[in-house]
Amino acid sequence: MREQLSDLFESGVSWGQAARIVSCNLGSAQDVCNRWRLHGRLVLMNKPVQTRYPFEVKLEAVTRFLRGETAMSIAKDLQLASPSTVHHWVRVYRLEGESGLHNKPRGRRPSTPRSQPQLQSQEQARAQEQVRDRVVQEQRDEIDRLRKRLYKLEMEHAILKGLRDLARAREY
């Protein structure tokens, strides 16, 4: 499809007409057209790896775009893959500022740093056990206190019910 589109662009056909001729999505044809304008026939080659651009290149592209230059001219000057790359960086810059343009680490974060040993020392295990024992004892003390309070409230309730019954009996 890219080869057909590239041939049509070279013959002067617009991306809209080319999309209809090749029967492809308008957005895809426009993307190929933009990249064809930047790279010519090189648009047909598959890139083996996604390029990671340095922070300085991203910041320069964003500042130039915000000054009024077109994404196409910036992409051509900085040899970017596509003008949409510039639009993406501008969107990130507007949301997160300069910090959003810094490259993020790729892949999944390790659950534990590799430099730290997995085994705990005996002192750490003992300290954790002491903390656990202390928490368990505090919970037991709290349960005992609540049981005593419940017993006291139940007694008060029984006494008040008895007084109420006596008061009703006197009324009759």
C-alpha positions as CSV (number, residue, x, y, z in Angstrom):
1,M,0.0,0.0,0.0
2,R,2.8,2.5,0.9
3,E,4.5,1.8,-2.4
4,Q,1.2,2.5,-4.4
5,L,0.7,5.6,-2.4
6,S,4.3,6.7,-2.9
7,D,3.9,6.2,-6.7
8,L,0.7,8.3,-6.7
9,F,2.3,11.1,-4.7
10,E,5.2,11.2,-7.1
11,S,2.8,11.6,-10.0
12,G,1.1,14.6,-8.3
13,V,-2.0,12.9,-6.8
14,S,-3.2,14.4,-3.5
15,W,-3.4,12.2,-0.5
16,G,-7.2,12.3,-0.5
17,Q,-7.4,11.1,-4.1
18,A,-4.7,8.5,-3.4
19,A,-6.7,7.1,-0.5
20,R,-9.7,6.6,-2.7
21,I,-7.7,5.0,-5.5
22,V,-5.9,2.6,-3.2
23,S,-9.0,2.1,-1.0
24,C,-7.4,2.9,2.3
25,N,-8.1,5.1,5.3
26,L,-7.7,8.8,4.7
27,G,-5.7,9.2,7.9
28,S,-3.2,6.5,6.8
29,A,-2.8,8.1,3.4
30,Q,-2.2,11.5,4.9
31,D,0.4,10.1,7.3
32,V,2.2,8.3,4.4
33,C,2.0,11.5,2.4
34,N,3.5,13.6,5.2
35,R,6.3,11.1,5.7
36,W,6.8,10.9,1.9
37,R,7.2,14.7,1.8
38,L,9.9,14.4,4.5
39,H,11.8,11.3,3.3
40,G,10.8,10.6,-0.3
41,R,11.0,6.9,-1.3
42,L,12.6,6.1,2.0
43,V,9.1,6.0,3.4
44,L,8.9,2.5,2.0
45,M,11.6,1.2,4.3
46,N,10.6,-0.3,7.6
47,K,12.4,1.1,10.6
48,P,13.8,-1.7,12.8
49,V,13.8,0.3,16.0
50,Q,11.8,3.2,17.2
51,T,14.0,6.3,17.6
52,R,14.4,7.9,21.0
53,Y,15.2,11.6,20.6
54,P,17.1,13.5,23.2
55,F,15.4,16.0,25.4
56,E,17.1,18.9,23.7
57,V,15.8,17.9,20.3
58,K,12.2,17.6,21.7
59,L,12.5,21.0,23.4
60,E,13.8,22.7,20.3
61,A,11.0,21.2,18.2
62,V,8.4,22.4,20.7
63,T,9.8,25.9,21.0
64,R,10.0,26.3,17.3
65,F,6.4,25.1,16.8
66,L,5.2,27.5,19.5
67,R,7.0,30.3,17.7
68,G,4.9,29.6,14.6
69,E,7.0,27.2,12.5
70,T,5.1,24.4,10.8
71,A,5.5,20.8,12.1
72,M,6.5,19.7,8.6
73,S,9.5,22.1,8.4
74,I,10.6,21.3,11.9
75,A,10.4,17.5,11.2
76,K,12.4,18.0,8.0
77,D,15.1,20.1,9.7
78,L,15.5,17.8,12.7
79,Q,15.1,14.6,10.6
80,L,12.1,13.4,12.6
81,A,10.1,10.4,11.5
82,S,6.9,12.4,11.0
83,P,5.4,15.8,11.7
84,S,2.9,14.1,14.1
85,T,5.9,13.5,16.4
86,V,6.2,17.3,16.8
87,H,2.4,17.6,17.5
88,H,2.7,14.8,20.1
89,W,5.6,16.6,21.9
90,V,3.7,19.9,21.9
91,R,0.7,18.1,23.5
92,V,2.9,16.5,26.1
93,Y,4.7,19.9,26.8
94,R,1.3,21.7,27.3
95,L,0.2,19.0,29.7
96,E,3.3,18.3,31.7
97,G,5.8,21.1,30.9
98,E,9.4,20.4,30.1
99,S,9.6,17.4,32.5
100,G,7.2,15.6,30.2
101,L,9.8,15.7,27.4
102,H,12.4,13.7,29.2
103,N,12.8,10.1,28.1
104,K,11.2,7.7,30.4
105,P,12.7,4.3,31.3
106,R,11.4,1.6,29.0
107,G,9.9,-1.7,30.1
108,R,8.4,-2.9,33.3
109,R,10.0,-1.8,36.6
110,P,11.6,-4.5,38.6
111,S,9.6,-5.4,41.7
112,T,12.8,-5.1,43.9
113,P,16.1,-3.5,43.1
114,R,18.6,-6.1,41.9
115,S,21.3,-4.7,44.1
116,Q,19.5,-5.6,47.4
117,P,19.7,-9.2,48.6
118,Q,16.4,-11.0,48.9
119,L,17.2,-12.7,52.2
120,Q,16.6,-10.8,55.4
121,S,19.1,-10.8,58.2
122,Q,18.2,-12.6,61.4
123,E,18.0,-9.2,63.2
124,Q,15.5,-7.8,60.7
125,A,13.3,-11.0,61.1
126,R,13.5,-10.8,64.9
127,A,12.6,-7.1,64.9
128,Q,9.6,-7.8,62.6
129,E,8.5,-10.6,64.9
130,Q,8.7,-8.3,67.9
131,V,6.6,-5.7,66.2
132,R,4.0,-8.3,65.1
133,D,3.8,-9.7,68.7
134,R,3.4,-6.2,70.1
135,V,0.5,-5.5,67.7
136,V,-1.2,-8.8,68.5
137,Q,-0.9,-8.1,72.3
138,E,-2.4,-4.6,71.8
139,Q,-5.3,-6.0,69.8
140,R,-5.9,-8.6,72.6
141,D,-5.9,-5.9,75.2
142,E,-8.4,-3.8,73.1
143,I,-10.7,-6.8,72.8
144,D,-10.6,-7.4,76.6
145,R,-11.4,-3.7,77.2
146,L,-14.3,-3.8,74.8
147,R,-15.7,-7.0,76.3
148,K,-15.7,-5.4,79.8
149,R,-17.4,-2.3,78.4
150,L,-20.0,-4.4,76.7
151,Y,-20.7,-6.3,79.9
152,K,-21.1,-3.0,81.8
153,L,-23.5,-1.6,79.2
154,E,-25.6,-4.8,79.1
155,M,-25.9,-4.5,82.9
156,E,-27.0,-0.9,82.7
157,H,-29.5,-1.7,80.0
158,A,-31.0,-4.5,82.1
159,I,-31.3,-2.2,85.1
160,L,-32.9,0.5,83.1
161,K,-35.4,-2.0,81.6
162,G,-36.3,-3.1,85.1
163,L,-36.8,0.5,86.3
164,R,-39.0,1.2,83.2
165,D,-41.1,-1.9,84.0
166,L,-41.5,-0.7,87.7
167,A,-42.5,2.8,86.5
168,R,-45.2,1.3,84.2
169,A,-46.5,-0.9,87.0
170,R,-47.0,2.1,89.3
171,E,-48.9,4.0,86.6
172,Y,-51.7,1.3,86.6
